[in-house]
Amino acid sequence: MTALAIVRLRNLFAAVMLSGIYSLLSAGLYVALDAVDVAFTEAAVGAGIATVLMLGTLAIVGHDEHKPGHQPILPLFVVLVTGAILIYGTLDMPSFGNPDDPIHHHVAPRYIEQSGEEIGVPNIVTSVLASYRGYDTMGETTVIFTAVVGVLLLLSRGERPRRVWSGEERERRLGAGEDDPPEPSSEEAGHG
């Protein structure tokens, strides 16, 4: 329901807030499923960083979605073709939950039976992510960090927003012949 509401909304601020709520609810679901590490990642990245970055973007581009001047036929076609290719790619996968799948006969039994003794962590998912796949987890963390830095650099480009003056202050400054009011001093900004 939340995803449908996000798609239907024209107010982008409300869509961002619903997206953050959805991520937070997903994190709660992961906690209920005893996947605390996944819940922590979802809460930090999905409800935290992603929401802050989207709000930062909205501060630059505005809160309302504008209707396109044309019919979005080409994007719809691309999405449908991509979806069909992805579904076709899943047809060769083993059925979900089948105990005869190859994944259940090689590595998984070792993780289930020996990870508690080898690693000393009672949670199997945590032992896999922190030890057996430690380099992979470090790489994923590096990718997320690099993406956040890239987005922050993109958002920091361009002109900084100008100071918004109150009505009285604006009239006083413009009445004094100033075309573009200067940045306030530290005393005017309340820092002095």
Z-matrix of the N, CA and C atoms (Angstrom, degrees):
N
C 1 1.447
C 2 1.528 1 111.20
N 3 1.335 2 116.31 1 -40.57
C 4 1.458 3 119.13 2 -178.74
C 5 1.520 4 110.69 3 -63.77
N 6 1.339 5 116.93 4 -41.44
C 7 1.464 6 120.30 5 179.97
C 8 1.525 7 110.89 6 -62.98
N 9 1.322 8 117.76 7 -40.61
C 10 1.465 9 120.33 8 177.68
C 11 1.519 10 111.08 9 -64.73
N 12 1.320 11 117.44 10 -39.75
C 13 1.464 12 120.71 11 178.05
C 14 1.522 13 110.68 12 -64.23
N 15 1.332 14 117.45 13 -39.67
C 16 1.469 15 120.80 14 179.34
C 17 1.523 16 110.64 15 -62.99
N 18 1.325 17 116.98 16 -41.89
C 19 1.462 18 120.89 17 -178.91
C 20 1.522 19 111.24 18 -66.45
N 21 1.320 20 117.99 19 -36.82
C 22 1.463 21 122.03 20 -174.70
C 23 1.526 22 113.46 21 -80.63
N 24 1.324 23 118.48 22 -19.54
C 25 1.461 24 121.05 23 -175.15
C 26 1.520 25 111.77 24 -72.08
N 27 1.331 26 116.47 25 143.93
C 28 1.466 27 122.36 26 172.89
C 29 1.520 28 110.57 27 -100.10
N 30 1.336 29 116.79 28 -20.81
C 31 1.454 30 121.02 29 178.15
C 32 1.530 31 107.98 30 -84.53
N 33 1.312 32 116.39 31 112.75
C 34 1.460 33 120.94 32 -174.82
C 35 1.529 34 112.48 33 -69.67
N 36 1.337 35 117.50 34 -29.64
C 37 1.460 36 119.90 35 176.96
C 38 1.522 37 110.31 36 -62.63
N 39 1.337 38 116.59 37 -44.95
C 40 1.465 39 120.11 38 178.79
C 41 1.527 40 110.78 39 -63.98
N 42 1.342 41 116.85 40 -37.44
C 43 1.468 42 120.30 41 178.64
C 44 1.529 43 110.81 42 -64.54
N 45 1.323 44 117.62 43 -40.40
C 46 1.464 45 121.05 44 178.20
C 47 1.524 46 110.31 45 -65.09
N 48 1.320 47 116.84 46 -43.37
C 49 1.466 48 119.89 47 179.32
C 50 1.531 49 111.30 48 -63.70
N 51 1.331 50 117.30 49 -42.55
C 52 1.468 51 120.02 50 177.72
C 53 1.525 52 111.19 51 -64.13
N 54 1.332 53 116.25 52 -36.40
C 55 1.468 54 119.90 53 177.41
C 56 1.524 55 110.77 54 -63.63
N 57 1.321 56 117.05 55 -42.59
C 58 1.463 57 120.54 56 177.05
C 59 1.524 58 112.15 57 -64.37
N 60 1.336 59 116.32 58 -39.79
C 61 1.466 60 120.54 59 177.68
C 62 1.524 61 110.28 60 -64.22
N 63 1.332 62 116.11 61 -41.82
C 64 1.470 63 120.48 62 178.31
C 65 1.530 64 110.80 63 -60.03
N 66 1.323 65 116.49 64 -44.24
C 67 1.471 66 120.08 65 178.74
C 68 1.519 67 111.40 66 -63.95
N 69 1.329 68 116.97 67 -39.80
C 70 1.453 69 119.75 68 179.13
C 71 1.525 70 111.51 69 -66.68
N 72 1.329 71 117.29 70 -39.69
C 73 1.466 72 120.43 71 176.46
C 74 1.529 73 110.70 72 -65.18
N 75 1.333 74 116.24 73 -38.22
C 76 1.472 75 119.76 74 177.06
C 77 1.526 76 110.42 75 -63.14
N 78 1.331 77 116.75 76 -39.90
C 79 1.466 78 120.10 77 177.98
C 80 1.524 79 110.19 78 -62.10
N 81 1.327 80 117.27 79 -40.96
C 82 1.457 81 120.40 80 176.64
C 83 1.516 82 112.32 81 -62.51
N 84 1.331 83 116.28 82 -38.18
C 85 1.460 84 120.92 83 176.99
C 86 1.528 85 110.87 84 -63.86
N 87 1.329 86 116.95 85 -40.88
C 88 1.458 87 120.13 86 178.29
C 89 1.527 88 111.79 87 -64.80
N 90 1.321 89 116.64 88 -35.82
C 91 1.470 90 119.81 89 176.59
C 92 1.519 91 109.40 90 -64.04
N 93 1.343 92 116.89 91 -42.73
C 94 1.465 93 120.61 92 179.21
C 95 1.525 94 111.47 93 -63.50
N 96 1.334 95 116.98 94 -26.70
C 97 1.461 96 121.66 95 178.85
C 98 1.534 97 112.22 96 -90.90
N 99 1.336 98 117.35 97 10.31
C 100 1.467 99 124.06 98 179.47
C 101 1.521 100 113.54 99 62.75
N 102 1.314 101 116.99 100 29.54
C 103 1.469 102 121.39 101 173.98
C 104 1.529 103 107.47 102 -110.44
N 105 1.332 104 115.38 103 68.81
C 106 1.456 105 121.14 104 -172.35
C 107 1.522 106 111.60 105 -64.18
N 108 1.335 107 117.75 106 -36.83
C 109 1.453 108 119.99 107 -179.43
C 110 1.525 109 111.25 108 -66.16
N 111 1.320 110 117.14 109 -39.59
C 112 1.464 111 120.82 110 177.30
C 113 1.529 112 109.34 111 -67.61
N 114 1.330 113 117.32 112 -38.73
C 115 1.462 114 121.50 113 178.06
C 116 1.520 115 110.73 114 -62.48
N 117 1.332 116 116.36 115 -41.59
C 118 1.461 117 120.35 116 179.13
C 119 1.524 118 110.50 117 -62.57
N 120 1.321 119 117.22 118 -43.90
C 121 1.462 120 120.86 119 179.11
C 122 1.523 121 110.77 120 -64.15
N 123 1.322 122 117.61 121 -43.63
C 124 1.465 123 120.94 122 179.51
C 125 1.519 124 110.87 123 -62.91
N 126 1.322 125 117.42 124 -42.24
C 127 1.464 126 120.11 125 179.98
C 128 1.524 127 110.95 126 -66.95
N 129 1.337 128 117.11 127 -42.62
C 130 1.459 129 120.26 128 -177.50
C 131 1.521 130 112.42 129 -70.86
N 132 1.327 131 116.39 130 -46.25
C 133 1.462 132 119.97 131 -175.47
C 134 1.530 133 111.06 132 -86.19
N 135 1.338 134 117.20 133 -51.63
C 136 1.458 135 120.17 134 -174.94
C 137 1.510 136 113.89 135 -71.05
N 138 1.342 137 116.92 136 -52.31
C 139 1.457 138 120.25 137 -177.39
C 140 1.520 139 111.94 138 -85.78
N 141 1.321 140 117.25 139 -22.68
C 142 1.460 141 120.15 140 -176.11
C 143 1.510 142 113.81 141 -96.70
N 144 1.325 143 115.94 142 -81.41
C 145 1.467 144 121.25 143 -172.69
C 146 1.523 145 111.60 144 -62.05
N 147 1.328 146 117.80 145 -46.78
C 148 1.465 147 119.95 146 -177.28
C 149 1.527 148 111.17 147 -61.64
N 150 1.324 149 117.54 148 -40.96
C 151 1.460 150 120.52 149 179.60
C 152 1.524 151 110.72 150 -65.55
N 153 1.319 152 117.77 151 -42.85
C 154 1.466 153 121.20 152 179.25
C 155 1.528 154 110.60 153 -63.51
N 156 1.340 155 117.26 154 -43.36
C 157 1.464 156 119.80 155 179.41
C 158 1.524 157 111.55 156 -65.25
N 159 1.340 158 117.31 157 -40.02
C 160 1.464 159 119.23 158 178.13
C 161 1.523 160 111.17 159 -67.00
N 162 1.332 161 118.20 160 -37.80
C 163 1.467 162 120.24 161 176.47
C 164 1.527 163 110.76 162 -65.73
N 165 1.326 164 117.08 163 -38.15
C 166 1.463 165 120.38 164 175.22
C 167 1.515 166 112.04 165 -62.08
N 168 1.312 167 116.14 166 -39.43
C 169 1.459 168 120.15 167 177.15
C 170 1.521 169 111.04 168 -65.85
N 171 1.332 170 116.62 169 -40.80
C 172 1.464 171 120.01 170 178.98
C 173 1.523 172 111.79 171 -64.07
N 174 1.331 173 117.08 172 -31.03
C 175 1.462 174 119.84 173 177.32
C 176 1.523 175 110.83 174 -63.80
N 177 1.321 176 116.81 175 -25.15
C 178 1.463 177 121.40 176 -179.54
C 179 1.530 178 111.41 177 -90.68
N 180 1.329 179 117.50 178 -44.66
C 181 1.470 180 120.31 179 -171.42
C 182 1.516 181 114.59 180 -97.79
N 183 1.311 182 119.48 181 -12.90
C 184 1.460 183 121.02 182 -179.84
C 185 1.516 184 111.64 183 103.69
N 186 1.341 185 115.64 184 172.00
C 187 1.459 186 121.37 185 -170.99
C 188 1.525 187 114.68 186 -102.15
N 189 1.317 188 118.20 187 -11.94
C 190 1.458 189 119.79 188 -175.29
C 191 1.518 190 111.51 189 -111.62
N 192 1.312 191 115.49 190 138.21
C 193 1.454 192 120.98 191 176.44
C 194 1.521 193 108.44 192 -83.14
N 195 1.310 194 116.22 193 132.72
C 196 1.458 195 120.53 194 178.82
C 197 1.518 196 109.42 195 -91.53
N 198 1.302 197 115.72 196 141.96
C 199 1.466 198 119.12 197 177.72
C 200 1.523 199 109.43 198 -68.75
N 201 1.340 200 117.06 199 136.94
C 202 1.469 201 118.88 200 179.05
C 203 1.530 202 110.32 201 -68.18
N 204 1.327 203 115.02 202 150.48
C 205 1.455 204 120.00 203 -179.82
C 206 1.520 205 113.00 204 -79.10
N 207 1.312 206 118.55 205 -6.12
C 208 1.461 207 122.70 206 -178.86
C 209 1.529 208 109.21 207 -135.29
N 210 1.311 209 116.13 208 169.35
C 211 1.462 210 120.88 209 176.92
C 212 1.532 211 108.86 210 -80.48
N 213 1.308 212 118.49 211 130.03
C 214 1.477 213 120.71 212 -177.52
C 215 1.529 214 112.37 213 -80.80
N 216 1.303 215 117.51 214 60.65
C 217 1.467 216 121.90 215 -178.65
C 218 1.526 217 111.00 216 -72.38
N 219 1.335 218 117.25 217 -45.96
C 220 1.465 219 120.22 218 -177.75
C 221 1.536 220 111.76 219 -62.64
N 222 1.340 221 119.58 220 -47.56
C 223 1.477 222 117.89 221 177.43
C 224 1.530 223 112.61 222 -60.65
N 225 1.326 224 117.58 223 -38.53
C 226 1.455 225 120.78 224 177.93
C 227 1.526 226 110.56 225 -62.64
N 228 1.318 227 116.81 226 -42.60
C 229 1.462 228 121.53 227 178.48
C 230 1.535 229 110.69 228 -61.92
N 231 1.335 230 117.09 229 -44.62
C 232 1.468 231 121.21 230 179.94
C 233 1.529 232 110.48 231 -62.17
N 234 1.336 233 117.17 232 -41.96
C 235 1.463 234 120.63 233 -179.78
C 236 1.524 235 110.41 234 -65.44
N 237 1.326 236 117.69 235 -42.54
C 238 1.460 237 120.67 236 -179.53
C 239 1.527 238 111.76 237 -65.75
N 240 1.325 239 117.57 238 -42.47
C 241 1.466 240 120.97 239 179.15
C 242 1.536 241 110.12 240 -65.65
N 243 1.333 242 117.00 241 -44.18
C 244 1.466 243 120.17 242 178.64
C 245 1.522 244 110.72 243 -62.20
N 246 1.326 245 117.10 244 -43.41
C 247 1.463 246 120.51 245 177.47
C 248 1.512 247 112.32 246 -61.14
N 249 1.332 248 117.16 247 -41.52
C 250 1.463 249 120.75 248 179.06
C 251 1.531 250 110.69 249 -64.36
N 252 1.326 251 117.59 250 -40.32
C 253 1.466 252 120.88 251 178.48
C 254 1.533 253 110.52 252 -64.56
N 255 1.336 254 116.83 253 -41.72
C 256 1.463 255 119.85 254 179.43
C 257 1.525 256 111.52 255 -65.92
N 258 1.311 257 116.94 256 -40.90
C 259 1.471 258 119.65 257 177.78
C 260 1.519 259 110.22 258 -65.53
N 261 1.330 260 117.91 259 -41.07
C 262 1.458 261 121.23 260 177.13
C 263 1.529 262 110.62 261 -60.24
N 264 1.337 263 116.58 262 -37.58
C 265 1.464 264 120.43 263 179.76
C 266 1.521 265 112.96 264 -67.25
N 267 1.324 266 117.77 265 -24.47
C 268 1.464 267 120.29 266 -179.35
C 269 1.529 268 112.94 267 -86.24
N 270 1.312 269 117.87 268 -10.09
C 271 1.464 270 119.89 269 -176.96
C 272 1.524 271 112.63 270 -66.15
N 273 1.329 272 117.22 271 -25.20
C 274 1.458 273 121.64 272 -178.24
C 275 1.528 274 112.38 273 -88.42
N 276 1.317 275 116.93 274 -4.63
C 277 1.463 276 120.22 275 -178.46
C 278 1.520 277 110.40 276 -74.95
N 279 1.344 278 117.24 277 151.28
C 280 1.461 279 119.45 278 175.90
C 281 1.531 280 110.27 279 -65.49
N 282 1.305 281 116.96 280 155.07
C 283 1.462 282 120.20 281 -178.22
C 284 1.526 283 110.09 282 -66.21
N 285 1.315 284 115.02 283 147.71
C 286 1.461 285 121.24 284 -175.70
C 287 1.529 286 110.58 285 -69.16
N 288 1.327 287 116.43 286 130.13
C 289 1.457 288 121.84 287 176.39
C 290 1.513 289 115.78 288 81.47
N 291 1.310 290 118.03 289 2.90
C 292 1.455 291 121.22 290 179.83
C 293 1.529 292 109.16 291 -70.37
N 294 1.331 293 119.02 292 120.74
C 295 1.471 294 120.28 293 -178.39
C 296 1.526 295 113.74 294 -67.23
N 297 1.331 296 118.23 295 -13.67
C 298 1.463 297 120.66 296 178.95
C 299 1.524 298 112.73 297 -89.93
N 300 1.332 299 118.48 298 2.33
C 301 1.466 300 121.22 299 179.20
C 302 1.525 301 110.02 300 -63.11
N 303 1.333 302 117.28 301 147.72
C 304 1.468 303 120.42 302 -178.58
C 305 1.526 304 114.17 303 -58.43
N 306 1.327 305 116.94 304 -31.39
C 307 1.460 306 118.83 305 -177.67
C 308 1.528 307 112.42 306 -64.58
N 309 1.321 308 116.58 307 -26.37
C 310 1.458 309 120.00 308 -177.53
C 311 1.535 310 113.01 309 -84.72
N 312 1.317 311 117.84 310 -1.47
C 313 1.462 312 120.25 311 -175.83
C 314 1.523 313 114.06 312 -114.13
N 315 1.309 314 119.13 313 -4.56
C 316 1.463 315 119.51 314 -175.38
C 317 1.520 316 111.91 315 -117.17
N 318 1.311 317 117.54 316 -81.25
C 319 1.459 318 121.22 317 -171.59
C 320 1.527 319 112.30 318 -86.45
N 321 1.317 320 117.44 319 -38.61
C 322 1.471 321 120.18 320 -174.47
C 323 1.527 322 113.47 321 -57.20
N 324 1.329 323 120.20 322 -44.38
C 325 1.467 324 118.08 323 179.08
C 326 1.532 325 113.17 324 -60.38
N 327 1.325 326 116.73 325 -36.95
C 328 1.469 327 119.57 326 179.16
C 329 1.519 328 110.26 327 -65.67
N 330 1.335 329 117.30 328 -43.86
C 331 1.466 330 120.13 329 178.36
C 332 1.525 331 110.42 330 -60.24
N 333 1.320 332 116.81 331 -45.05
C 334 1.463 333 121.01 332 -176.45
C 335 1.528 334 111.20 333 -66.30
N 336 1.327 335 116.60 334 -42.40
C 337 1.461 336 120.12 335 -174.07
C 338 1.525 337 113.89 336 -83.77
N 339 1.328 338 118.50 337 -34.57
C 340 1.457 339 119.83 338 -169.37
C 341 1.522 340 115.94 339 -116.01
N 342 1.338 341 118.55 340 -8.76
C 343 1.469 342 117.78 341 -174.98
C 344 1.516 343 112.33 342 -65.92
N 345 1.323 344 118.24 343 -34.36
C 346 1.461 345 120.42 344 178.40
C 347 1.513 346 112.41 345 -61.30
N 348 1.327 347 116.88 346 -40.12
C 349 1.466 348 121.20 347 -179.91
C 350 1.531 349 111.57 348 -78.03
N 351 1.334 350 117.10 349 -41.83
C 352 1.460 351 120.64 350 -176.13
C 353 1.529 352 112.71 351 -71.70
N 354 1.312 353 116.25 352 -40.79
C 355 1.460 354 119.90 353 -173.51
C 356 1.521 355 111.68 354 -101.22
N 357 1.321 356 116.97 355 -34.56
C 358 1.458 357 120.50 356 -179.43
C 359 1.516 358 113.61 357 87.44
N 360 1.337 359 117.59 358 14.00
C 361 1.462 360 122.20 359 178.59
C 362 1.519 361 107.58 360 -110.36
N 363 1.338 362 119.26 361 127.11
C 364 1.463 363 120.14 362 -176.77
C 365 1.526 364 114.08 363 -69.82
N 366 1.325 365 118.50 364 -25.90
C 367 1.459 366 121.64 365 -179.83
C 368 1.527 367 109.29 366 -85.42
N 369 1.323 368 117.28 367 119.27
C 370 1.468 369 121.66 368 -175.87
C 371 1.518 370 111.40 369 -65.19
N 372 1.349 371 116.84 370 -41.55
C 373 1.471 372 119.87 371 -178.80
C 374 1.525 373 110.04 372 -62.07
N 375 1.315 374 116.67 373 -43.61
C 376 1.463 375 120.28 374 179.45
C 377 1.526 376 110.88 375 -64.02
N 378 1.318 377 117.68 376 -40.98
C 379 1.467 378 119.73 377 179.86
C 380 1.521 379 111.29 378 -65.29
N 381 1.333 380 117.13 379 -36.84
C 382 1.464 381 119.64 380 178.75
C 383 1.523 382 110.46 381 -68.06
N 384 1.341 383 116.67 382 -47.64
C 385 1.465 384 119.76 383 -176.90
C 386 1.526 385 112.57 384 -69.34
N 387 1.324 386 117.44 385 -37.09
C 388 1.462 387 120.09 386 -174.80
C 389 1.521 388 113.57 387 -86.99
N 390 1.323 389 118.54 388 -23.53
C 391 1.454 390 118.93 389 -175.04
C 392 1.523 391 112.37 390 -120.98
N 393 1.326 392 116.83 391 -65.07
C 394 1.462 393 119.44 392 -175.67
C 395 1.528 394 111.78 393 -61.12
N 396 1.327 395 116.08 394 -38.71
C 397 1.466 396 120.33 395 -179.21
C 398 1.521 397 110.35 396 -115.05
N 399 1.310 398 117.51 397 36.40
C 400 1.464 399 121.73 398 -176.17
C 401 1.516 400 113.14 399 -60.42
N 402 1.322 401 117.93 400 -43.04
C 403 1.465 402 120.53 401 179.61
C 404 1.528 403 110.65 402 -66.65
N 405 1.312 404 116.56 403 -38.19
C 406 1.454 405 120.44 404 178.36
C 407 1.525 406 110.29 405 -63.60
N 408 1.331 407 116.78 406 -43.81
C 409 1.457 408 121.22 407 178.69
C 410 1.523 409 110.61 408 -63.76
N 411 1.332 410 117.10 409 -41.07
C 412 1.460 411 120.40 410 177.44
C 413 1.530 412 110.41 411 -62.71
N 414 1.332 413 117.00 412 -40.44
C 415 1.464 414 120.25 413 177.39
C 416 1.520 415 112.51 414 -63.47
N 417 1.325 416 116.62 415 -41.66
C 418 1.465 417 120.00 416 178.18
C 419 1.525 418 110.70 417 -64.24
N 420 1.315 419 116.85 418 -40.32
C 421 1.466 420 120.50 419 177.87
C 422 1.522 421 110.65 420 -62.99
N 423 1.326 422 116.62 421 -39.89
C 424 1.457 423 120.94 422 178.33
C 425 1.524 424 110.98 423 -64.64
N 426 1.327 425 117.14 424 -40.78
C 427 1.470 426 120.75 425 178.40
C 428 1.524 427 110.53 426 -63.17
N 429 1.332 428 117.52 427 -44.25
C 430 1.468 429 120.74 428 179.60
C 431 1.526 430 110.16 429 -63.82
N 432 1.335 431 117.12 430 -44.04
C 433 1.461 432 120.49 431 178.86
C 434 1.525 433 110.96 432 -60.94
N 435 1.332 434 117.10 433 -44.53
C 436 1.459 435 121.00 434 179.64
C 437 1.524 436 111.08 435 -62.89
N 438 1.331 437 117.26 436 -40.14
C 439 1.462 438 120.47 437 177.91
C 440 1.520 439 111.10 438 -63.48
N 441 1.327 440 117.53 439 -42.30
C 442 1.471 441 120.59 440 179.22
C 443 1.522 442 110.27 441 -63.69
N 444 1.326 443 117.71 442 -44.27
C 445 1.462 444 120.73 443 178.86
C 446 1.522 445 110.32 444 -62.00
N 447 1.334 446 117.44 445 -41.71
C 448 1.458 447 120.74 446 178.24
C 449 1.517 448 112.66 447 -61.88
N 450 1.311 449 116.77 448 -43.93
C 451 1.470 450 120.26 449 179.04
C 452 1.519 451 110.41 450 -64.99
N 453 1.336 452 117.11 451 -42.56
C 454 1.462 453 119.55 452 178.16
C 455 1.520 454 111.72 453 -62.60
N 456 1.326 455 117.84 454 -38.03
C 457 1.460 456 120.42 455 176.79
C 458 1.525 457 110.95 456 -65.79
N 459 1.329 458 117.37 457 -40.29
C 460 1.461 459 119.95 458 177.66
C 461 1.518 460 111.78 459 -64.99
N 462 1.328 461 116.42 460 -39.84
C 463 1.463 462 119.79 461 -179.79
C 464 1.522 463 112.45 462 -71.18
N 465 1.320 464 118.21 463 -24.85
C 466 1.460 465 120.72 464 -177.09
C 467 1.525 466 112.55 465 -85.31
N 468 1.319 467 118.96 466 -5.84
C 469 1.464 468 121.89 467 -179.73
C 470 1.518 469 110.07 468 -75.88
N 471 1.314 470 115.79 469 157.33
C 472 1.460 471 120.20 470 176.06
C 473 1.513 472 111.33 471 91.42
N 474 1.328 473 114.21 472 -175.51
C 475 1.453 474 120.69 473 -177.96
C 476 1.510 475 110.84 474 -71.37
N 477 1.293 476 114.79 475 146.20
C 478 1.461 477 119.79 476 174.11
C 479 1.530 478 107.38 477 -78.68
N 480 1.323 479 117.41 478 148.22
C 481 1.460 480 119.42 479 178.42
C 482 1.523 481 110.16 480 -61.97
N 483 1.345 482 114.96 481 140.43
C 484 1.460 483 118.97 482 179.20
C 485 1.516 484 109.74 483 -78.11
N 486 1.305 485 114.23 484 155.50
C 487 1.466 486 120.98 485 179.73
C 488 1.528 487 109.02 486 -64.81
N 489 1.300 488 117.26 487 134.97
C 490 1.451 489 122.16 488 175.71
C 491 1.528 490 107.21 489 -93.01
N 492 1.319 491 115.59 490 119.70
C 493 1.452 492 120.74 491 -177.44
C 494 1.522 493 109.42 492 -95.37
N 495 1.323 494 115.37 493 150.16
C 496 1.462 495 119.82 494 172.90
C 497 1.522 496 108.63 495 -67.69
N 498 1.325 497 117.20 496 165.27
C 499 1.467 498 121.17 497 -178.14
C 500 1.512 499 112.58 498 -58.26
N 501 1.336 500 117.79 499 -46.10
C 502 1.463 501 121.54 500 -179.49
C 503 1.522 502 111.09 501 -63.68
N 504 1.319 503 116.38 502 -47.47
C 505 1.462 504 120.76 503 -177.87
C 506 1.521 505 110.67 504 -63.13
N 507 1.325 506 116.77 505 -40.54
C 508 1.469 507 120.47 506 -179.91
C 509 1.526 508 110.54 507 -64.34
N 510 1.342 509 117.10 508 -45.03
C 511 1.466 510 120.02 509 178.71
C 512 1.524 511 110.80 510 -63.02
N 513 1.334 512 117.29 511 -41.02
C 514 1.464 513 120.31 512 -179.97
C 515 1.516 514 110.75 513 -62.11
N 516 1.340 515 116.27 514 -45.18
C 517 1.467 516 119.49 515 -177.50
C 518 1.525 517 111.73 516 -71.99
N 519 1.326 518 117.83 517 -41.69
C 520 1.458 519 120.00 518 179.38
C 521 1.523 520 111.32 519 -71.50
N 522 1.336 521 116.50 520 -32.64
C 523 1.464 522 120.35 521 177.05
C 524 1.516 523 111.68 522 -66.51
N 525 1.318 524 117.32 523 -24.65
C 526 1.464 525 121.62 524 178.90
C 527 1.521 526 111.32 525 -83.24
N 528 1.358 527 116.75 526 4.34
C 529 1.459 528 120.13 527 177.27
C 530 1.512 529 114.47 528 90.35
N 531 1.314 530 118.34 529 12.72
C 532 1.457 531 121.01 530 178.93
C 533 1.521 532 108.66 531 -88.54
N 534 1.333 533 117.54 532 118.95
C 535 1.459 534 121.50 533 178.89
C 536 1.515 535 111.92 534 -70.85
N 537 1.299 536 115.39 535 -42.13
C 538 1.470 537 120.73 536 -177.71
C 539 1.514 538 107.61 537 -128.89
N 540 1.329 539 118.76 538 105.88
C 541 1.464 540 119.68 539 -176.27
C 542 1.524 541 111.09 540 -56.08
N 543 1.349 542 116.48 541 136.32
C 544 1.473 543 119.47 542 179.53
C 545 1.510 544 110.88 543 -70.48
N 546 1.310 545 114.62 544 166.96
C 547 1.455 546 119.68 545 176.07
C 548 1.520 547 108.59 546 -63.26
N 549 1.317 548 118.46 547 144.06
C 550 1.464 549 119.96 548 -178.55
C 551 1.519 550 111.03 549 -69.99
N 552 1.337 551 114.03 550 149.88
C 553 1.464 552 118.30 551 176.49
C 554 1.515 553 108.38 552 -73.49
N 555 1.333 554 115.69 553 173.83
C 556 1.464 555 118.66 554 -177.59
C 557 1.523 556 110.48 555 -65.46
N 558 1.360 557 118.78 556 -29.72
C 559 1.453 558 120.56 557 177.78
C 560 1.527 559 110.84 558 -68.53
N 561 1.385 560 116.48 559 -42.24
C 562 1.464 561 119.81 560 179.93
C 563 1.513 562 112.01 561 -66.85
N 564 1.326 563 115.57 562 -33.40
C 565 1.467 564 119.20 563 -178.82
C 566 1.515 565 111.64 564 -79.31
N 567 1.344 566 117.29 565 -4.67
C 568 1.456 567 119.99 566 177.74
C 569 1.517 568 113.67 567 87.26
N 570 1.340 569 116.33 568 18.42
C 571 1.467 570 119.59 569 -178.86
C 572 1.526 571 111.71 570 -105.00
N 573 1.318 572 118.73 571 6.94
C 574 1.449 573 118.47 572 -172.42
C 575 1.447 574 114.81 573 -118.98
